[in-house]
Amino acid sequence: MSLIDLANPTRFLALTARLLPWLALVTVVLLAAGLYLSALAPDDYQQGATVKIMFIHVPNAWLSMFVWGVMSLASLGTLVWRHPLADVAAKAAAPIGASFTFLALLTGSLWGRPMWGTYWEWDARLTSVLILFLMYLGLMALWRAVEDPTRAARAAAVLTLVGAINLPIIKFSVDWWNTLHQPASVMRMGGPALDKSFLIPLLVMAIGFSFLFVTLHVAAMRNEILRRRVRSLQMMQARAYTGSAPASGATGPIVGAA
Amino acid sequence: MTALAALIRRDIRIALRIGGGALIGVLFFLTVVVLMPFAVGPDLALLTRLGPAILWLGALLASLLTLDRLFTADHEDGSLDLIVMSRTPLELACAAKALAHWLAAGLPLVIATPVLGLLLNLDATATGAVALTLLAGTPALTFIGMIGAALAVTMSRGGLLLAVLVLPLSIPVLIFGVAASQAAIVGPLPFGAPFSILCALSLVSFVIGPFAAATSLRNGLD
């Protein structure tokens, strides 16, 4: 089966129906193994047990950026090939990416409380992730503001691509702003290279979370396709109703409404 | 070229006459700056220190306020459809419209800055630095904001959405605008580095803005 065949929504639904249970299974196994390895990982000599927040925090932070990349690719598909499946992929990814970003902020904040003594620090990384979160929310607001899905998809695609160009600029400028305003007072991981006892659980968790994203994304895409079919059926029904209304009086036939 | 010049002349004329409302931005700028001492207290030393930040925030909000007029009025009376269908490339037309908007709504903010600097107890160097950075930075705000204005033009609640979409994108401009002003006033950094980056941001947005705005206008209007 070539990639073109997969781009057909019906084939996509058929294929993913078979694929989804396996994706979910791999996700569960990887996350379970990752959590087990994380629990077994030794405490850090400085940070104690709180270092284990890292195993959740870092995959979430990584995915928060990765999902924007996925949306940018899908947006290219929307603008260049005008393919409905690309619209669906971009739309389904936005709330998932926002959730990952929020979890990265939340776990980072919980980690910051014992380590830095504060829930929030205007650290360059935290600040740029917060801006990323704001942009996800703006994008979701844009998706909801336009009624017609095709037009919403193109508007969101423009914003996603502009965001993809701007995110590195924002990251760079926030770094600049941070070094200008406050000296490096924040303790950082990775001064010394990460020890193997931490690295392996982290990698397993990162792969597990990536599979979680793929699973959720595919499931959300299926839902979105079905939602659009329901919507177009409703539109057809409404059109049939209004079209036949003058001929057959007020009680027009709603046949095939099921 | 004559078509673009005519478009610029027309937009400036509309903006400055009754119903255009470009100068309301300056009034809003003034009001925001006047409100600040009520919030932080009448301490002149503190106002001097916060002055560049207050002026930059005021200019950012004021330029945001006038942005939704960029395409909405033309959309309402139908001339936007004519601009989209005309032989002039839509990207160039967008750039011309944004330029006209900056001349009518952005440049007055820069001109008003010295007066507002007096209210905030800024000396001549500081006022000059803020005015110069605003001159270099407000085009970036207009050209970035144009993308949001083009996205929001066909929506019913576009104005609020415009603010939510545009503000995160304009953070770099704010950072380097304030950084360059502070560098000129207190140092220790050289003024040139952040100021050059500010100019670069304006130039980059001049390239990206018209293309993104034209794409979203074409998609939004058909």
HADDOCK unambig.tbl for C-alpha pairs under 7 A between the chains (distance, minus, plus):
assign (segid A and resid 131 and name CA) (segid B and resid 168 and name CA) 6.42 0.50 0.50
assign (segid A and resid 135 and name CA) (segid B and resid 168 and name CA) 6.69 0.50 0.50
assign (segid A and resid 138 and name CA) (segid B and resid 164 and name CA) 5.89 0.50 0.50
assign (segid A and resid 138 and name CA) (segid B and resid 165 and name CA) 5.47 0.50 0.50
assign (segid A and resid 146 and name CA) (segid B and resid 155 and name CA) 6.73 0.50 0.50
assign (segid A and resid 151 and name CA) (segid B and resid 219 and name CA) 6.45 0.50 0.50
assign (segid A and resid 151 and name CA) (segid B and resid 220 and name CA) 6.32 0.50 0.50
assign (segid A and resid 154 and name CA) (segid B and resid 219 and name CA) 6.51 0.50 0.50
assign (segid A and resid 155 and name CA) (segid B and resid 151 and name CA) 6.13 0.50 0.50
assign (segid A and resid 155 and name CA) (segid B and resid 216 and name CA) 5.76 0.50 0.50
assign (segid A and resid 158 and name CA) (segid B and resid 212 and name CA) 6.26 0.50 0.50
assign (segid A and resid 158 and name CA) (segid B and resid 216 and name CA) 6.57 0.50 0.50
assign (segid A and resid 166 and name CA) (segid B and resid 169 and name CA) 6.77 0.50 0.50
assign (segid A and resid 170 and name CA) (segid B and resid 171 and name CA) 6.90 0.50 0.50
assign (segid A and resid 170 and name CA) (segid B and resid 172 and name CA) 5.58 0.50 0.50
assign (segid A and resid 173 and name CA) (segid B and resid 172 and name CA) 5.49 0.50 0.50
assign (segid A and resid 173 and name CA) (segid B and resid 175 and name CA) 6.82 0.50 0.50
assign (segid A and resid 177 and name CA) (segid B and resid 175 and name CA) 6.38 0.50 0.50
